[in-house]
Amino acid sequence: MAVCARLCGVGQSRRCRRRQRQNQQGQGSDSDMDEEEGERIVGQRPGDGGGGGGGGPEGGVATAGPSDAGEYGCGHFNRGGCANRTASTGPPHPQTLVELPPELLVEILSRLPGTALPSVALVCKKLRQLLNTETIWRRRCIEEFDMKEDLRKMEVGGVSSQELYVKRVDPRVKSGRFMKLLPDYEHMDYRGVYTHLLHPYRHILGLWQPDIGPYGGLLNVVVDGRFIIGWMYLPPHDPRVEDAMRRRPLFRVHMLESQKATVECMYGHKGPHKGDIQTVKKDEFSTKCNQTDHHRMPGGRQEEFRTWLEEEWGRTLEEIFHEHMQELILMKFIYTSQYDNCLTYRRIYLPPAMPSALLQPGLFKGTYGSHGLEIVMLSFHRNSARATKLTGDPNVPAGQLTLDVDLNRPVVLPDLEQQCKIEELSRLVLGVHEEVQRESVRRAESASSAVSGAAAEAACGASGAEGMEVDHGACSDACQPGPSSSSSSSTSPLDAQPFVLPMGVMARNKVYPHTCRKCFYGTGLIAGHGFTSPERTPGLFVLFDEDRFGFIWLELKSFSLYSRLTDNLAHAHAPNMDRFEAMLHNMQSWTS
């Protein structure tokens, strides 16, 4: 009812204006009384007293056509800025919102959120009719769901719609039969798309992590015309870490001509087929394929494996000479293919930007030896940088904290001749590692002494208090940053410092940057098969530039290079840091 009052001009503000006019004009004239009576009819809703809302084609609501805007001049915006009107000098100034010209009303309504428009339609017949204007709903689709204004040039991640649907459904088939999958952009019904597609499925837009055991993954659900598409993001083929991400459609929600949305599974190589989407709970949904026979190939599992291997790794099994890698690849195919695109997805957020961060946080592709390329999320937390796995492997599954970097402990690299020696690098990093362990032991002892001192104080009184003071001093010393061989460089950035990998450190990327900005002590998570005996091992975090960093695993004598994922990911930003921290905590529990 409050909405009706604001839009139609009834309520206390209306009485105040009428009272002000009566004070200015005294008793008033008969024409003024007639005008007030007309205004009272405008304020009535259909079904109220007074002849069911008044006569006329608009149910008693005064209308103003496009030609009225020029006749009004500035009067309907600034009543005091124009000459005093009389009954013979033109139409009256608008007294309520619905008396504005239709083009202005359309502009106003198009700025309201789409969820509020159904309530506006209940106000009066005129507003209900204006809400049939496609301009209003087109603007809502663009602003709320990032729908492109020119739907015939729709792009997702820089790839045109025609390329997405013709080539991505089946890379081996280039025939035009897939062209019919494209929506008819020429006859787009924006209101129907908003009402039957975008609004009902708005909760699945954004980034998600599929529950595929230790392997995880990255799903991006986006709007593309009459489609909502779930794209599985795949890293580039190993070891080309700086190549663009690959995308594979897993499902789509299609807006049909009958104004009805239908879910289709896109997995396999026989085109779209029937599927289903179910919202499990907040920030979680599941997909189901209703025709899994579309996933099968005539050649059976062997043909399916060869096709999967070519798409996943870009090579045949014969081209992979490492026996352990062959076993890992075959294990992944057997494990992941059993789901048949019947998966559960949990929402993930992009890390919030921090003012003091070394670089912009985000998603990165990284090399993980025989496990191939994996996707990690780099985030900053006070004095540390953390990389969390979005994709994983049988040793360290998705969701685990793969890198933990202490930004309070920079490391100054020696000259190039000394950098080439793994012993020199190990001496620097392990020296910091031992220092960190000693401080951890001192903190534990101080905490234990504080507890013992508190008990002694309760038992012995003043003598216990003296013991507590000593313990507090020890705790204070332990909490201070310890001396570091590189502490003097913490405030001086190391721009364009020469960098070279030590001899004996394995790197799948033969080409890597040879200058870096800064280096820090950090730890990396390693574990046995099945995430057994996990431990954090010391290493060196190397910041190359805004889009690349590396990590030297000293115990493994290997080097991982990470490159930023530059795709534009909409609906993926965390509301606040607390929500992001909670998401990271939940991710670790999903795969533990």
Residue pairs with C-beta under 8 A, 6 or more apart in sequence:
3 119
3 120
3 122
3 123
4 10
4 45
4 122
4 123
4 124
5 11
6 97
7 96
7 97
7 98
7 120
7 123
7 124
7 127
8 42
8 43
8 45
8 96
8 97
8 98
8 123
8 124
9 39
9 42
9 43
9 95
9 96
9 97
9 98
10 43
14 39
14 43
17 95
18 36
21 28
21 32
22 28
25 32
31 87
35 92
38 62
39 95
39 96
40 50
41 50
41 54
41 60
42 54
42 60
42 61
42 62
42 95
42 96
42 98
42 99
43 96
44 50
44 53
44 54
44 60
45 53
45 123
45 124
46 52
46 53
46 59
46 60
46 124
46 125
47 53
50 60
51 60
53 59
53 60
53 61
53 125
54 60
54 61
58 124
58 125
58 126
59 124
59 125
59 126
61 98
61 124
61 125
61 126
62 96
62 98
62 99
63 98
63 99
63 102
63 126
64 72
64 91
64 94
64 99
64 100
64 101
64 102
65 101
65 102
66 101
66 102
66 103
68 91
68 101
69 101
69 103
69 104
71 90
71 91
72 91
72 93
72 94
72 101
73 82
74 81
74 82
75 81
75 82
75 85
75 93
76 93
76 94
76 99
76 100
79 93
83 89
85 92
85 93
94 100
97 105
97 108
98 105
98 123
98 124
98 126
98 127
100 108
102 130
105 126
105 127
105 130
106 130
106 133
106 135
106 136
109 117
109 120
109 127
109 130
109 131
109 133
109 136
110 135
110 136
110 139
110 140
111 139
112 120
113 140
113 144
114 137
114 140
114 144
114 194
114 199
115 199
117 131
117 136
117 140
120 127
120 131
121 127
121 128
121 131
122 128
130 136
132 191
134 189
134 190
134 191
136 191
137 190
137 191
137 193
137 194
138 149
138 190
140 190
140 194
141 147
141 190
141 193
141 194
141 198
141 223
142 148
142 149
144 198
145 198
145 202
145 205
145 223
146 222
146 223
146 570
146 571
147 198
147 223
147 225
148 154
148 155
151 183
151 185
151 188
151 225
152 185
152 186
153 160
154 160
154 161
154 185
154 224
154 225
155 161
156 164
156 222
156 224
156 229
156 231
157 247
157 567
157 568
159 247
161 182
161 224
161 225
162 179
162 182
164 224
164 249
165 178
165 179
165 181
165 182
166 174
166 176
166 178
166 179
167 174
168 247
168 248
168 249
169 178
169 181
169 249
169 266
169 271
169 272
170 178
170 269
170 271
171 311
172 269
178 271
181 271
181 272
182 225
183 225
183 226
183 227
183 255
184 226
184 257
185 225
188 225
188 226
189 259
192 255
192 259
193 226
193 255
196 255
196 259
196 260
196 261
197 226
197 228
197 253
197 255
197 261
198 223
198 228
200 261
201 228
201 253
201 261
201 277
203 279
203 285
204 221
204 228
204 230
204 277
204 279
204 285
205 221
205 222
205 223
205 228
205 570
205 571
206 220
206 221
206 347
206 570
206 571
206 572
207 218
207 219
207 220
207 347
207 348
207 349
207 350
207 569
207 571
207 572
208 218
208 219
208 220
208 221
208 285
208 345
208 346
208 347
208 348
209 216
209 217
209 218
209 219
209 345
209 346
209 348
209 390
209 398
209 399
209 587
209 590
210 216
210 217
210 219
210 232
210 343
210 344
210 345
211 343
211 344
211 345
211 346
211 590
212 335
212 336
212 339
212 343
213 335
213 397
213 591
214 392
214 393
214 394
214 397
214 398
214 531
214 591
215 332
215 335
215 336
215 391
215 392
215 393
215 397
215 398
216 389
216 390
216 391
216 392
216 397
216 398
216 399
216 591
217 232
217 233
217 390
217 391
217 398
218 232
218 233
218 363
218 375
218 390
218 391
219 230
219 231
219 232
219 233
219 250
219 345
220 230
220 231
220 233
220 567
220 569
220 572
221 228
221 229
221 230
221 231
221 571
222 228
222 229
222 231
222 570
226 254
226 255
227 252
227 253
227 254
227 255
228 252
228 253
229 249
229 251
229 252
229 266
230 249
230 250
230 251
230 252
230 287
231 247
231 248
231 249
231 250
232 247
232 248
232 249
232 250
233 245
233 246
233 247
233 375
233 565
233 567
234 245
234 246
234 247
234 248
234 312
235 241
235 245
235 246
235 365
235 372
235 373
235 374
235 375
235 391
236 242
236 243
236 244
236 245
236 246
236 365
236 373
237 243
237 313
237 314
237 315
237 373
238 313
238 367
238 372
238 373
238 508
239 367
239 373
239 508
239 509
241 365
241 366
241 367
241 373
241 509
241 561
241 562
241 563
242 548
242 563
244 566
245 365
245 565
245 567
248 311
249 266
250 265
250 266
250 267
250 287
250 341
250 343
251 263
251 264
251 265
251 266
251 267
251 275
251 277
251 287
251 341
252 263
252 264
252 266
252 272
253 261
253 262
253 263
253 264
253 277
254 261
254 262
254 263
254 264
254 272
255 261
256 262
263 274
263 275
263 276
263 277
263 287
264 272
264 273
264 274
264 275
265 272
265 273
265 274
265 275
265 287
265 289
265 290
265 291
265 294
265 341
266 272
267 289
267 294
267 295
267 340
267 341
268 294
268 295
268 296
269 297
269 307
270 294
270 295
271 294
273 289
273 290
273 291
273 294
274 289
274 290
274 291
275 287
275 288
275 289
275 290
275 341
276 287
276 288
276 290
277 285
277 286
277 287
277 288
278 285
278 286
278 287
278 288
279 285
280 286
280 344
283 346
283 347
284 344
284 345
284 346
284 347
285 344
285 345
286 342
286 343
286 344
286 345
287 341
287 342
287 343
287 345
288 341
288 342
289 295
289 340
289 341
289 342
292 340
292 341
295 340
295 341
296 304
297 303
297 304
297 307
304 337
305 330
305 333
306 316
306 317
308 333
308 337
309 315
309 316
309 317
309 329
309 333
310 316
312 329
312 332
312 333
313 320
313 329
313 372
317 326
317 329
320 326
320 329
322 370
324 370
325 370
328 370
328 371
328 393
328 394
331 394
346 586
346 587
346 590
347 583
348 377
348 390
348 572
348 583
348 587
349 572
349 573
349 574
349 575
349 579
349 580
349 583
350 361
350 362
350 363
350 377
350 569
350 572
350 573
350 574
351 361
351 362
351 377
351 378
351 379
351 380
351 574
351 580
352 361
352 379
352 573
352 574
352 576
352 577
352 580
353 360
353 361
354 361
354 380
356 380
357 380
357 385
358 380
358 385
358 407
358 517
358 518
358 543
359 378
359 543
359 546
359 547
359 549
360 546
361 377
361 378
361 379
361 380
362 377
362 378
362 564
362 565
363 375
363 376
363 377
363 378
363 390
363 564
363 565
363 569
364 375
364 376
364 377
364 378
364 387
364 549
364 562
364 563
364 564
364 565
365 373
365 374
365 375
365 562
365 563
365 565
366 373
366 374
366 375
366 376
366 387
366 560
366 561
366 562
366 563
367 373
367 507
367 508
367 509
367 560
367 561
367 562
368 374
368 393
368 560
369 506
369 508
369 556
369 558
371 393
371 395
374 389
374 390
374 391
374 392
374 393
375 389
375 390
375 391
375 565
376 387
376 388
376 389
376 390
376 402
376 403
376 562
377 387
377 388
377 389
377 390
378 385
378 386
378 387
378 549
378 562
379 385
379 386
379 387
379 388
379 580
379 584
380 386
381 581
383 406
383 407
383 408
384 404
384 405
384 406
384 407
385 403
385 404
385 405
385 407
385 520
385 522
385 541
386 401
386 403
386 404
386 405
386 584
387 401
387 402
387 403
387 562
388 399
388 400
388 401
388 402
388 584
388 587
389 396
389 397
389 398
389 399
389 400
389 401
389 402
390 398
391 398
392 398
392 399
392 400
392 591
394 529
394 530
394 531
395 526
395 527
395 528
395 529
395 530
395 531
396 402
396 525
396 526
396 527
396 531
396 534
397 531
397 591
398 587
398 591
399 587
399 588
399 589
399 590
399 591
399 592
400 525
400 531
400 534
400 588
400 591
401 525
401 588
402 524
402 525
403 522
403 523
403 524
403 525
403 539
403 541
403 551
404 522
404 523
404 524
404 536
405 520
405 521
405 522
405 541
406 436
406 520
406 521
406 522
407 520
408 481
408 490
409 432
409 436
409 484
409 486
409 520
409 521
410 484
410 486
410 487
410 489
410 490
410 518
410 519
410 520
410 521
411 428
411 429
411 432
411 486
411 519
411 520
411 521
411 540
412 428
412 485
412 486
412 489
412 494
412 519
413 419
413 428
413 497
413 498
413 499
413 516
413 519
414 424
414 428
415 498
416 498
416 500
418 424
419 425
419 498
419 499
419 500
419 502
420 500
420 502
420 503
421 502
421 503
422 502
422 503
422 504
422 505
422 557
424 502
425 502
425 540
425 552
425 554
426 554
428 485
429 521
429 538
429 539
429 540
429 554
430 538
430 554
431 485
432 484
432 485
432 486
432 521
432 538
433 521
433 538
435 482
435 483
435 484
436 521
438 482
439 478
439 482
442 474
442 477
442 478
443 475
443 478
443 479
445 474
446 471
446 474
446 475
446 478
447 475
449 471
449 474
449 475
450 468
450 471
450 472
450 475
453 464
453 467
453 468
453 471
454 464
454 468
455 464
456 463
456 464
456 467
456 468
457 464
457 465
457 467
457 468
458 464
481 487
493 517
493 518
494 516
494 517
494 518
494 519
495 517
496 515
496 517
497 515
497 516
497 517
497 518
498 514
498 515
499 513
499 514
499 515
499 516
499 542
499 544
500 514
501 507
501 512
501 552
501 559
502 552
504 557
505 552
505 557
505 558
505 559
506 557
506 558
506 559
507 558
507 559
507 561
509 559
509 561
512 544
512 550
512 559
512 561
513 544
513 545
513 548
515 544
516 542
516 543
516 544
517 543
517 544
517 545
518 543
519 540
519 541
519 542
519 543
520 540
520 541
520 543
521 538
521 540
521 541
522 538
522 539
522 540
522 541
522 551
523 536
523 537
523 538
523 539
524 536
524 537
524 539
524 551
524 553
525 534
525 535
525 536
525 537
526 534
526 535
526 536
526 537
526 553
526 555
526 556
527 533
527 534
527 535
537 553
537 554
537 555
537 556
538 554
538 555
539 551
539 552
539 553
539 554
539 555
540 551
540 552
540 554
541 549
541 550
541 551
542 549
542 550
542 551
542 552
543 549
544 550
546 564
547 563
547 564
547 566
548 561
548 562
548 563
548 564
549 562
550 559
550 560
550 561
550 562
551 559
551 560
551 562
552 558
552 559
553 559
553 560
574 580
574 583
